[in-house]
Amino acid sequence: MNRAEAPKIKKESKNKIRVEFDRTPLVQRLKAKFLNLYTLKKVLLYLFRLMLLIGVSYIILFPFFSKISSSFMSESDFVDVTVRLIPKTPTLTTYKAIITENSYFKAFANTFVLSLVCGLLQTFICCLIGYGFAKFKFKGSNVLFMLVIFTMVVPHTTLQLSMFMHFKDFDVLGIMGLLNKIGLTAKPGFQLLNTNWPLWILSATGLAYKNGLFIFLMRQFFRGIPDELEESAYLDGAGVFRTFFSIIIPISVTMMITVFMFSFCWQWTDTFYTNAFYTRQGTLLLSKIVQVPQSLSDMSAASKTLYTAAVNNTCGLLIILPLIVLYLFGQKYIVQGIERSGITG
C-alpha cells in the first residue's frame, strides 16, 4: 500500500479521541503522559546535562569566587581556620590601599590611552592588510601570507632583545647614524624607550602582538564578501581606496569591533612588551600596580603568605574589571565577528 492509499484519520475521530481522553480520570491521564519511556529518557538527559553544567561552572567560577571573597577579608580572617569563603570581618581596606597608594586611577588612565591607540591602529592596519590578501592576487601573496601566519608561531622572547635595541636608538632611515658618523650629532638615534611610541609604531606597521591573528580573521571575513560589490563600484568609477572606505568598511564594522576588542584586551593585560620597553620605575601602567601597598606590608608571619596572595589577586581583579564591563557591552559583536570570519568552518 502506497502513501496515497494509506488510511487517513478523520477530524471527527481526532475530536472523539480527545474528548474521551479529557473524560479519563486525572491520575490516569498523568500516568499516560509522564510515566512512559520517552518522558523518562528526556528527564534523565535533562538531569545529566544540568549536573554536567553545574560541575563545569563550579570548576570555572570557583577560582573567581574565592579571589573575590578573599579581597574583602581582613588580615585576621586569614589566620582564622574557620573562615573559608565568607569573611567574618569584611572590609574594603585592601581596595582603598591599592587605589590610593598604588595610584590605580593614574595607571588606569595611562593604560587606557595606550590600549585605545594601539587598538585603533591595529584594527585599521589589519583590516587594510587582510583586505589586500583576500581580494588581490599577486605573485608571492601566498608566501607573504604564510609569513604572517608564521608570526603567530615565533616566540616573542626570541625578538625581545632585537626590538629593545631597535627602539633604544630608533633610526629607521639611518639618517641619525649617518649624522653621528660625520660628527653632526652625538646621538645614534631617537630614544623611544619608556614611551608609548614603540607599541604605537609596532601597531601601525602590523607587527604588534597578535597582529598575525587579526590579519587572518580579517582576511577570512573579506573572503566571504561577494566580489560583485567591488565590481559594481569599479564600474561606477570608484577606485580601490574609495571602494574600501565607502563600501568595505561600513559592512565590516562588526568584525572590526571584534578585532578592536581583542587588541584592546590583550594590550590592557600585556606584561611582555611593557616590561621590555618600560624600564624606568616611574612609568605607571596597570601591570605595574601588582604589589602590596605600604600600609598593608606590616603583617604577621602567620598570615603573610596568604594575605600577600590575596592583595595581589585584588590588584588583578581591579585590572580585569574594566575588561569585564567592556565584554558585557560587546559580547554580541565578538560572537558575530567570529561567526562571520568563518574561523570555525
C-alpha positions as CSV (number, residue, x, y, z in Angstrom):
1,M,0.0,0.0,0.0
2,N,1.5,3.3,-1.1
3,R,1.3,6.6,0.8
4,A,-1.7,7.8,-1.2
5,E,-3.8,4.7,-0.3
6,A,-2.9,4.9,3.5
7,P,-6.0,5.4,5.7
8,K,-6.5,8.9,7.0
9,I,-7.7,9.7,10.4
10,K,-10.7,12.0,10.1
11,K,-11.1,15.2,12.1
12,E,-14.2,13.8,13.8
13,S,-12.1,10.8,15.0
14,K,-9.4,13.0,16.4
15,N,-12.0,15.1,18.3
16,K,-13.6,11.9,19.7
17,I,-10.3,10.6,20.9
18,R,-9.5,14.0,22.6
19,V,-12.9,14.1,24.3
20,E,-12.5,10.6,25.6
21,F,-9.0,11.4,26.9
22,D,-10.4,14.5,28.7
23,R,-13.1,12.4,30.4
24,T,-10.4,10.0,31.7
25,P,-9.6,10.5,35.4
26,L,-6.7,12.9,36.2
27,V,-4.5,10.2,37.7
28,Q,-4.7,8.0,34.6
29,R,-4.0,11.0,32.3
30,L,-0.9,11.9,34.3
31,K,0.3,8.3,34.2
32,A,-0.2,8.2,30.4
33,K,1.5,11.5,29.9
34,F,4.5,11.2,32.2
35,L,5.1,7.5,33.1
36,N,6.4,6.4,29.8
37,L,9.9,5.6,28.3
38,Y,10.1,8.7,26.2
39,T,9.5,11.1,29.1
40,L,11.9,9.1,31.3
41,K,14.7,9.5,28.7
42,K,14.0,13.2,28.5
43,V,14.2,13.7,32.3
44,L,17.4,11.6,32.6
45,L,19.0,13.6,29.7
46,Y,18.0,16.9,31.3
47,L,19.3,15.9,34.7
48,F,22.6,14.7,33.2
49,R,23.1,18.0,31.3
50,L,22.1,20.0,34.4
51,M,24.7,18.2,36.6
52,L,27.3,18.5,33.9
53,L,26.8,22.2,33.5
54,I,26.8,22.7,37.3
55,G,30.1,20.8,37.6
56,V,31.8,22.7,34.7
57,S,30.5,26.0,36.1
58,Y,31.8,25.2,39.5
59,I,35.3,24.4,38.2
60,I,35.4,27.6,36.1
61,L,33.9,30.0,38.5
62,F,35.2,28.8,41.9
63,P,38.6,30.5,41.5
64,F,36.9,33.8,40.7
65,F,34.6,33.4,43.7
66,S,37.5,32.6,46.0
67,K,39.5,35.6,44.8
68,I,36.6,38.0,45.1
69,S,35.8,36.7,48.6
70,S,39.4,36.9,49.8
71,S,39.6,40.5,48.5
72,F,37.1,41.5,51.2
73,M,38.8,39.6,54.0
74,S,40.8,41.3,56.8
75,E,44.2,40.0,58.0
76,S,42.5,38.3,60.9
77,D,40.4,36.2,58.6
78,F,43.4,34.6,57.0
79,V,44.6,33.2,60.4
80,D,41.1,32.1,61.4
81,V,40.8,28.4,60.3
82,T,37.0,28.6,60.4
83,V,36.9,31.1,57.6
84,R,36.6,29.6,54.1
85,L,34.8,31.7,51.5
86,I,32.7,34.1,53.6
87,P,34.8,36.6,55.7
88,K,33.8,37.2,59.3
89,T,35.0,40.8,59.3
90,P,34.6,42.1,55.7
91,T,36.5,45.2,54.9
92,L,37.4,47.5,51.9
93,T,40.9,48.3,53.3
94,T,42.6,46.3,50.6
95,Y,40.8,48.2,47.8
96,K,41.4,51.6,49.4
97,A,45.1,50.9,49.8
98,I,45.6,49.7,46.2
99,I,43.6,52.6,44.8
100,T,45.4,55.3,46.8
101,E,48.9,54.1,47.4
102,N,49.4,52.2,44.1
103,S,47.9,55.1,42.1
104,Y,45.3,53.0,40.4
105,F,43.5,55.7,38.6
106,K,46.6,57.2,37.1
107,A,47.7,53.8,35.9
108,F,44.2,53.2,34.6
109,A,44.4,56.4,32.5
110,N,47.9,55.7,31.1
111,T,46.9,52.1,30.2
112,F,43.6,53.2,28.7
113,V,45.3,55.7,26.3
114,L,48.0,53.2,25.3
115,S,45.5,50.4,24.7
116,L,43.0,52.6,22.9
117,V,45.5,54.0,20.4
118,C,47.0,50.5,19.9
119,G,43.6,49.0,19.4
120,L,42.6,51.6,16.8
121,L,45.9,51.4,14.9
122,Q,45.8,47.6,14.8
123,T,42.2,47.4,13.8
124,F,42.8,49.7,10.8
125,I,46.1,48.3,9.6
126,C,45.0,44.6,10.0
127,C,41.8,45.5,8.1
128,L,43.8,47.0,5.3
129,I,46.3,44.1,5.1
130,G,43.6,41.5,5.4
131,Y,41.6,43.1,2.6
132,G,44.7,43.1,0.4
133,F,45.3,39.4,1.0
134,A,41.7,38.5,0.4
135,K,40.8,40.4,-2.7
136,F,44.1,41.0,-4.6
137,K,46.1,38.2,-6.3
138,F,49.7,39.0,-6.9
139,K,52.9,37.0,-7.2
140,G,54.1,35.8,-3.9
141,S,50.9,36.6,-2.0
142,N,50.7,33.0,-0.6
143,V,54.3,33.2,0.6
144,L,53.7,36.6,2.3
145,F,50.5,35.2,4.0
146,M,52.4,32.2,5.3
147,L,55.0,34.6,6.8
148,V,52.1,36.4,8.5
149,I,50.9,33.1,9.9
150,F,54.5,32.3,10.9
151,T,54.5,35.4,13.2
152,M,51.8,33.6,15.3
153,V,54.2,30.7,15.9
154,V,57.5,32.5,16.6
155,P,58.1,33.0,20.4
156,H,58.2,36.7,21.2
157,T,61.1,36.2,23.6
158,T,63.3,35.5,20.6
159,L,62.7,39.0,19.3
160,Q,62.8,40.8,22.7
161,L,66.5,41.9,22.5
162,S,66.4,43.0,18.9
163,M,63.3,45.1,19.5
164,F,64.8,46.6,22.6
165,M,67.9,47.6,20.8
166,H,65.9,48.9,17.8
167,F,63.9,51.3,19.9
168,K,66.7,52.2,22.2
169,D,68.3,54.0,19.3
170,F,65.5,54.3,16.8
171,D,66.7,55.3,13.3
172,V,64.5,53.7,10.7
173,L,66.1,55.5,7.7
174,G,69.7,55.6,9.1
175,I,69.9,59.4,9.0
176,M,70.8,59.8,12.6
177,G,73.5,57.1,12.3
178,L,75.0,59.0,9.3
179,L,74.9,62.3,11.1
180,N,76.6,60.6,14.1
181,K,79.4,59.3,12.0
182,I,80.2,62.6,10.5
183,G,80.1,64.3,13.9
184,L,77.0,66.5,13.4
185,T,75.1,64.8,16.3
186,A,76.1,62.8,19.4
187,K,73.0,60.6,19.3
188,P,73.0,57.5,17.1
189,G,69.2,57.5,17.1
190,F,66.0,58.6,18.9
191,Q,65.5,57.2,22.5
192,L,61.9,55.8,22.4
193,L,62.1,53.6,25.5
194,N,59.8,54.4,28.4
195,T,57.3,56.0,26.0
196,N,54.3,54.7,24.2
197,W,55.9,55.1,20.7
198,P,57.4,51.6,20.4
199,L,54.0,50.0,20.8
200,W,52.3,52.5,18.6
201,I,54.8,52.0,15.9
202,L,54.5,48.3,16.0
203,S,50.7,48.6,15.9
204,A,50.8,51.0,13.0
205,T,53.1,48.7,10.9
206,G,51.2,45.5,11.6
207,L,54.0,43.9,13.7
208,A,52.4,44.2,17.2
209,Y,51.3,41.3,19.4
210,K,48.7,39.0,17.9
211,N,48.6,41.1,14.7
212,G,49.0,37.9,12.7
213,L,45.8,36.5,14.2
214,F,43.9,39.7,13.5
215,I,45.1,39.8,9.8
216,F,43.9,36.2,9.5
217,L,40.5,37.0,10.9
218,M,40.0,40.0,8.6
219,R,41.2,38.0,5.6
220,Q,38.7,35.2,6.3
221,F,35.9,37.8,6.7
222,F,36.7,39.7,3.5
223,R,36.9,36.4,1.5
224,G,33.2,36.0,2.3
225,I,32.2,39.3,0.8
226,P,30.9,38.9,-2.8
227,D,33.2,40.3,-5.5
228,E,30.2,41.8,-7.2
229,L,30.0,44.6,-4.7
230,E,33.5,45.8,-5.6
231,E,33.0,45.2,-9.3
232,S,29.8,47.4,-9.3
233,A,31.8,50.1,-7.5
234,Y,34.6,49.9,-10.1
235,L,32.0,50.3,-12.9
236,D,30.7,53.4,-11.3
237,G,34.2,54.9,-11.4
238,A,35.3,54.3,-7.8
239,G,39.0,53.5,-7.2
240,V,40.4,50.9,-4.8
241,F,40.7,53.1,-1.8
242,R,37.3,54.7,-2.3
243,T,35.7,51.3,-2.6
244,F,37.5,50.2,0.5
245,F,36.4,53.2,2.6
246,S,32.9,53.6,1.2
247,I,31.7,50.0,0.8
248,I,34.0,47.6,2.5
249,I,34.5,49.4,5.8
250,P,30.7,50.0,6.5
251,I,29.9,46.3,6.1
252,S,32.9,45.3,8.2
253,V,32.0,47.2,11.4
254,T,31.1,44.1,13.4
255,M,34.4,42.3,12.6
256,M,36.4,45.5,13.2
257,I,34.8,45.9,16.6
258,T,35.7,42.2,17.4
259,V,39.4,42.8,16.4
260,F,39.5,46.1,18.3
261,M,38.2,44.4,21.5
262,F,40.7,41.6,21.2
263,S,43.5,44.1,20.6
264,F,42.4,46.3,23.4
265,C,42.1,43.5,25.9
266,W,45.5,41.9,25.0
267,Q,47.2,45.3,25.3
268,W,45.4,46.0,28.5
269,T,46.8,42.9,30.2
270,D,50.2,42.8,28.4
271,T,53.3,42.3,30.5
272,F,55.8,41.2,27.9
273,Y,56.1,44.4,25.8
274,T,55.5,46.7,28.8
275,N,58.3,45.1,30.7
276,A,60.6,45.2,27.6
277,F,60.0,48.8,26.6
278,Y,59.2,50.5,30.0
279,T,62.4,50.0,32.0
280,R,62.1,53.1,34.2
281,Q,60.5,52.7,37.6
282,G,58.4,55.9,37.2
283,T,56.4,54.6,34.3
284,L,53.0,53.7,35.7
285,L,50.8,51.2,34.0
286,L,48.2,48.7,35.4
287,S,50.7,45.9,35.1
288,K,53.0,47.7,37.5
289,I,50.5,48.1,40.3
290,V,50.5,44.4,41.3
291,Q,52.3,44.8,44.6
292,V,51.4,45.1,48.3
293,P,50.8,48.7,49.4
294,Q,53.0,50.1,52.1
295,S,50.2,50.3,54.7
296,L,49.4,46.6,54.3
297,S,53.0,45.4,54.3
298,D,53.2,45.1,58.1
299,M,51.5,41.8,58.6
300,S,52.1,38.8,60.9
301,A,54.1,35.9,59.8
302,A,51.1,33.6,60.1
303,S,49.1,35.4,57.5
304,K,51.9,36.9,55.4
305,T,51.8,34.3,52.5
306,L,48.0,34.1,52.2
307,Y,47.4,37.8,52.7
308,T,50.1,38.8,50.2
309,A,48.5,36.5,47.6
310,A,45.1,37.9,48.4
311,V,46.3,41.5,47.9
312,N,47.9,40.6,44.6
313,N,44.7,38.9,43.5
314,T,42.8,42.0,44.4
315,C,45.1,44.0,42.1
316,G,44.3,41.5,39.4
317,L,40.6,42.0,39.9
318,L,40.9,45.7,39.6
319,I,42.8,45.3,36.4
320,I,40.3,43.0,34.7
321,L,37.2,44.8,36.0
322,P,37.1,47.3,33.0
323,L,37.5,44.3,30.6
324,I,34.5,42.6,32.2
325,V,32.4,45.7,31.7
326,L,33.7,46.0,28.1
327,Y,32.8,42.4,27.4
328,L,29.3,42.8,28.8
329,F,28.6,45.5,26.3
330,G,30.4,43.9,23.3
331,Q,29.9,40.2,23.6
332,K,27.4,40.1,20.8
333,Y,29.9,41.7,18.4
334,I,32.6,39.2,19.4
335,V,30.2,36.3,18.7
336,Q,29.0,37.7,15.4
337,G,32.6,38.6,14.3
338,I,33.9,35.1,15.0
339,E,30.9,33.6,13.1
340,R,31.3,35.8,10.1
341,S,35.1,35.3,9.9
342,G,34.5,31.7,9.1
343,I,37.2,30.6,11.6
344,T,35.1,27.7,12.8
345,G,34.3,26.4,9.3
